[in-house]
Amino acid sequence: MPDSVPPDLSAPYSSSRASSPAKAAVQLPTALTAKPDIFSPSTPTRHSSAYRQPSAQNLQRRRHTLQKQRRVRFLQKLCRLTVIGGLATVTITAATSPRWQIQGPQQVNLSGNQLLSDDALYEMLALDYPEPLLQVEPEALEQHLLEQGPIADAVVSRRLFPPGLNVYVHERHPVAIALPDTRTPITSVDALEPFSQKGLLDESGYWMPYQSFSQIADSFTLPSLQVEGMQAAYQPHWPALYAQIKASPVQVSGIDWRSPHNLILHTELGTVHLGPYGQSFAAQLTALDKMRRLPTQLELENIAFIDLRNPEQPAVEILQATGQP
C-alpha cells in the first residue's frame, strides 16, 4: 500500500479559492464602474437638446425676417404720412379756393318747407356770402333755425360736388292763436317772452312768435281757434286737451284759460264753464255733445253760460231782464 501524502496545510486559504474556476472574480470595465460626474460639462443630461446653439442658417433666416418687418413698418408709416399730407393740402386748397365757397343762396338746397317760403329760410340761415364751405358749421346753423323759426327739426349738411349746402326742415304747424292775458303787465317790450305776447301754438303746446309766420306761403291760413291766457304751466296738458277738442262734435272757437280754477270754452252752443281742467274733461265734452239740441229749446241769446262743472248734472244759466245771469 503506497504511502499517502498529506495536504500542504501551510498554503493560504484564499489562494486555494482563487484557483477554483467556479469562483473566479469578474473584472468590470472602468467606464461601467466609475461614477458619473454630474458637474462635468461633457456629461450628457436629459435636457441637453433644449440648449442647442442656433445654427448659422437659422440666424441668417431670422435676421432676414426682422429686416423685412422693419421695411414693412417703414413703408406703412410713409404711406400714412403721405395720406395725411395730401388731406392737409386738399383742405387748405379747398378752404382758399373760390370753387369751394358758397357764393349765394343758389348753392343752398332747401327741402321740407311747406309753410315757410324759401326766402324766409334763406334769411333765417343768415349766411355771409361768400362763405367758405369748410368753415360752415352745420350744427350751429341747425340750432339757429330752431331758435329763429317755427321749425321742429333741422338737418344741415355740406355738399362737396357741387359745393353747397343741403338744408332739410320739419316745420311746426300752428293749430291755435295764443293771446296773452291782458291783465298781466308786460315786463319788456323788446324781449320776446313766450305767452306774454301774441303767438301761435302747435299740437304739442310749443309757443311760436306770431311774426315768425310773416313770410308763410300764400296757401296757408292761420288757425281759427284762439286761446287766451295760455301759460307755460299748461303746456303738458295742451296735447290731450287739444286732441279732445278736435275730436268733439261740438265746434269750439275759443278757450279762456286765464284762470286755472275755471276753464271756459266758447262753442257753437254758447259759453261753457268747466271749472279746473282735470280728468273729467272728456266727460264734460260728452255731456256738452248731448246738449246739442239746446237751441231748439232755448234762445241762445238768452243763455248766459252752460255750467258743466259737474257733467252728471249740467245746468244752464239764463240771463235776466237786466242782462245779468
C-alpha positions in Angstrom: 0.0 0.0 0.0 1.6 3.2 -1.1 2.2 5.9 1.4 -0.4 8.8 1.3 0.9 12.3 1.0 -0.8 14.7 3.4 -2.0 18.0 2.1 0.1 21.1 2.4 -1.6 23.0 5.2 0.9 25.8 5.0 -0.7 27.3 1.8 -3.1 30.2 2.4 -6.9 29.5 2.1 -7.6 32.3 -0.3 -5.2 31.0 -2.8 -7.0 27.7 -2.8 -10.3 29.6 -3.6 -8.8 31.7 -6.3 -7.6 28.6 -8.0 -11.2 27.4 -8.4 -12.6 28.2 -11.8 -16.2 28.5 -10.5 -15.4 31.1 -8.0 -13.1 33.3 -10.1 -13.6 37.1 -9.7 -15.0 39.0 -12.8 -13.3 42.3 -13.6 -15.8 45.0 -15.0 -14.8 47.8 -17.4 -13.8 51.1 -15.8 -16.5 53.0 -17.8 -19.2 51.0 -16.2 -18.0 51.1 -12.6 -16.9 54.7 -12.4 -19.5 57.2 -11.0 -20.5 59.9 -13.5 -19.6 63.5 -12.6 -22.8 65.5 -12.9 -20.9 68.7 -12.9 -18.8 67.9 -15.8 -19.8 69.9 -19.0 -19.2 66.9 -21.2 -21.6 64.7 -19.3 -24.8 64.3 -21.3 -28.0 65.4 -19.5 -31.7 64.8 -20.0 -32.5 68.3 -21.3 -29.3 69.0 -23.2 -31.2 69.2 -26.6 -33.1 72.4 -25.4 -29.9 74.4 -25.1 -28.5 73.7 -28.6 -26.7 76.6 -30.1 -28.7 78.0 -33.2 -27.1 77.3 -36.4 -25.7 79.9 -38.7 -28.5 79.2 -41.2 -31.2 79.9 -38.6 -29.5 83.1 -37.5 -29.4 84.3 -41.1 -33.0 83.4 -41.7 -34.1 85.3 -38.5 -32.1 88.3 -39.4 -33.7 88.4 -42.9 -37.2 88.2 -41.3 -36.5 91.1 -38.9 -35.2 93.3 -41.8 -38.3 92.6 -43.8 -40.6 93.5 -40.9 -38.7 96.8 -40.5 -39.1 97.7 -44.2 -42.8 97.0 -44.0 -43.3 99.2 -40.9 -41.3 101.9 -42.6 -43.5 101.8 -45.7 -46.7 101.9 -43.6 -45.5 105.0 -41.8 -44.5 106.6 -45.1 -48.0 105.9 -46.6 -49.8 107.3 -43.5 -47.7 110.5 -43.7 -48.3 110.8 -47.4 -52.1 110.5 -46.9 -52.2 112.9 -44.0 -50.1 115.4 -46.0 -52.4 115.0 -49.0 -55.5 115.6 -47.0 -54.0 118.7 -45.4 -53.1 120.0 -48.8 -56.6 119.4 -50.1 -58.1 121.0 -47.0 -56.0 124.1 -47.4 -56.7 124.3 -51.1 -60.4 123.9 -50.6 -60.6 126.5 -47.9 -58.9 129.1 -50.0 -60.2 128.3 -53.5 -63.2 130.2 -54.8 -64.6 127.0 -56.2 -65.1 125.7 -52.6 -67.1 128.7 -51.4 -70.8 129.4 -51.1 -71.3 132.4 -53.3 -75.0 132.8 -52.9 -78.4 131.2 -52.0 -78.5 129.4 -55.3 -76.0 126.9 -53.8 -78.2 126.1 -50.8 -80.7 123.3 -51.5 -83.9 123.6 -49.3 -86.4 120.8 -48.7 -89.2 120.0 -46.3 -90.6 123.6 -46.1 -94.3 123.9 -46.9 -95.4 126.9 -44.8 -92.2 128.9 -44.8 -91.0 130.3 -48.1 -87.5 129.8 -49.5 -86.7 133.4 -48.9 -87.7 133.2 -45.3 -85.4 130.2 -44.8 -82.5 131.9 -46.6 -83.0 134.9 -44.2 -83.0 132.6 -41.2 -79.8 130.9 -42.2 -78.0 134.3 -42.1 -75.0 133.2 -44.2 -72.4 135.8 -45.0 -71.7 135.3 -48.7 -69.2 134.3 -49.9 -68.8 131.7 -47.2 -66.0 129.1 -47.3 -67.7 125.7 -47.3 -65.3 124.1 -44.8 -65.9 127.0 -42.4 -69.7 126.4 -42.3 -70.7 124.8 -39.0 -73.9 122.6 -39.7 -74.7 122.2 -36.1 -74.7 125.9 -35.4 -77.0 126.5 -38.4 -79.4 123.8 -37.2 -79.6 125.4 -33.8 -80.1 128.8 -35.3 -83.0 127.6 -37.4 -84.7 126.0 -34.4 -84.4 129.3 -32.4 -85.5 131.7 -35.2 -88.4 130.0 -36.9 -91.4 127.6 -36.3 -89.2 124.6 -37.0 -89.3 121.4 -35.0 -86.2 119.8 -36.6 -83.5 120.8 -39.0 -80.7 119.0 -40.7 -77.8 120.9 -42.4 -75.1 119.1 -44.3 -72.2 120.1 -46.6 -72.3 119.1 -50.2 -68.9 118.7 -51.9 -69.9 118.2 -55.5 -71.1 120.6 -56.5 -70.1 122.8 -53.5 -73.0 123.9 -51.4 -75.4 123.1 -48.5 -78.3 120.8 -48.1 -80.9 122.0 -45.6 -83.9 120.0 -44.5 -86.5 121.4 -42.1 -89.5 119.9 -40.4 -91.9 122.7 -39.7 -94.3 123.2 -36.8 -97.9 123.6 -37.9 -99.8 126.0 -35.8 -103.2 124.9 -34.6 -104.2 127.8 -32.4 -103.5 131.5 -31.8 -102.2 132.3 -28.3 -103.5 135.6 -26.9 -101.8 136.9 -23.8 -103.6 137.7 -20.6 -104.1 141.4 -20.8 -104.4 141.6 -17.0 -100.7 140.6 -16.6 -98.3 143.5 -17.2 -95.6 143.1 -19.9 -92.1 143.3 -18.3 -90.3 144.1 -21.5 -91.3 145.3 -24.9 -88.1 144.3 -26.7 -87.6 140.9 -25.1 -89.5 138.1 -26.7 -91.3 136.4 -23.8 -93.4 133.4 -24.6 -97.1 133.7 -23.8 -96.7 137.3 -22.8 -97.2 138.4 -26.4 -99.3 137.2 -29.3 -98.1 133.9 -30.7 -99.1 130.6 -32.2 -99.3 127.1 -30.7 -98.7 123.8 -32.3 -100.2 120.4 -31.3 -97.6 119.9 -28.6 -98.2 123.3 -27.0 -95.0 124.8 -28.3 -95.3 128.6 -28.4 -94.0 130.4 -31.6 -93.8 134.1 -32.2 -96.6 135.4 -34.4 -94.2 137.3 -36.7 -92.3 134.0 -37.4 -95.1 133.3 -40.0 -94.9 136.7 -41.6 -93.4 135.1 -44.7 -95.5 132.0 -45.0 -96.9 130.5 -48.2 -99.9 132.2 -49.7 -101.9 128.9 -49.5 -101.6 128.8 -45.7 -104.3 130.2 -43.5 -104.0 130.9 -39.8 -106.0 128.7 -37.4 -109.3 129.9 -36.2 -109.0 128.6 -32.6 -107.9 131.2 -30.1 -106.5 130.5 -26.7 -106.5 133.3 -24.1 -104.3 133.2 -21.1 -102.1 130.2 -22.2 -99.2 129.7 -19.8 -96.1 127.5 -19.7 -97.6 125.5 -16.8 -100.5 124.5 -19.1 -98.2 123.1 -21.9 -98.1 119.5 -20.5 -101.9 119.4 -20.6 -102.3 121.0 -24.0 -101.8 117.9 -26.3 -104.6 115.9 -24.6 -106.9 119.0 -24.3 -106.5 119.9 -28.0 -106.9 116.4 -29.2 -110.2 116.0 -27.3 -111.5 119.4 -28.5 -110.5 118.5 -32.1 -112.4 115.2 -31.9 -115.5 116.7 -30.2 -118.6 117.1 -32.4 -119.3 120.5 -30.8 -117.4 123.2 -32.6 -115.1 125.1 -30.2 -113.9 128.5 -31.4 -112.1 129.8 -28.3 -110.6 128.8 -25.0 -110.3 131.1 -22.0 -107.7 129.7 -19.6 -106.8 132.9 -17.8 -108.0 131.4 -14.5 -106.7 127.9 -13.5 -109.8 127.5 -11.5 -112.2 127.8 -14.4 -111.6 126.7 -17.9 -114.1 128.4 -20.3 -114.9 127.2 -23.8 -116.6 129.4 -26.5 -118.7 126.9 -28.5 -121.5 126.9 -31.0 -123.9 126.4 -28.1 -122.6 129.3 -26.2 -120.1 129.9 -23.3 -119.3 126.8 -21.2 -117.8 126.8 -17.8 -115.9 123.7 -16.9 -114.1 124.6 -13.7 -110.5 123.4 -13.2 -109.1 121.3 -16.0 -108.9 117.6 -15.0 -109.8 114.1 -15.7 -113.4 114.9 -16.1 -112.8 117.0 -19.2 -113.7 114.1 -21.6 -117.0 113.5 -19.7 -117.7 117.3 -19.8 -117.4 117.3 -23.6 -119.6 114.2 -23.8 -122.3 116.0 -21.7 -121.9 119.1 -24.0 -122.5 116.9 -27.0 -125.8 115.6 -25.5 -127.0 119.2 -25.3 -126.7 120.0 -29.0 -130.5 120.2 -29.2 -130.5 123.1 -26.8 -131.0 125.8 -29.5 -134.4 124.2 -30.3 -135.5 124.6 -26.7 -134.0 128.0 -25.7 -132.8 131.1 -27.5 -129.0 131.1 -27.4 -129.1 134.9 -26.8 -130.8 134.3 -23.5 -128.2 131.8 -22.2 -125.6 133.4 -20.0 -123.4 130.2 -19.9 -123.7 126.5 -19.6 -122.4 125.1 -16.3 -120.7 121.8 -16.7 -118.6 121.8 -13.5 -120.5 118.6 -12.7 -121.0 116.8 -16.0 -123.6 114.5 -14.4 -125.8 117.5 -13.5 -125.4 120.1 -16.3 -127.0 123.5 -15.7 -127.9 126.4 -17.9 -127.7 130.0 -16.5 -130.4 132.2 -18.1 -130.0 136.0 -18.5 -132.5 138.0 -16.6 -134.2 141.1 -17.9 -131.3 143.2 -16.6 -128.8 141.2 -18.7 -127.3 139.6 -15.6 -127.3 135.8 -15.0 
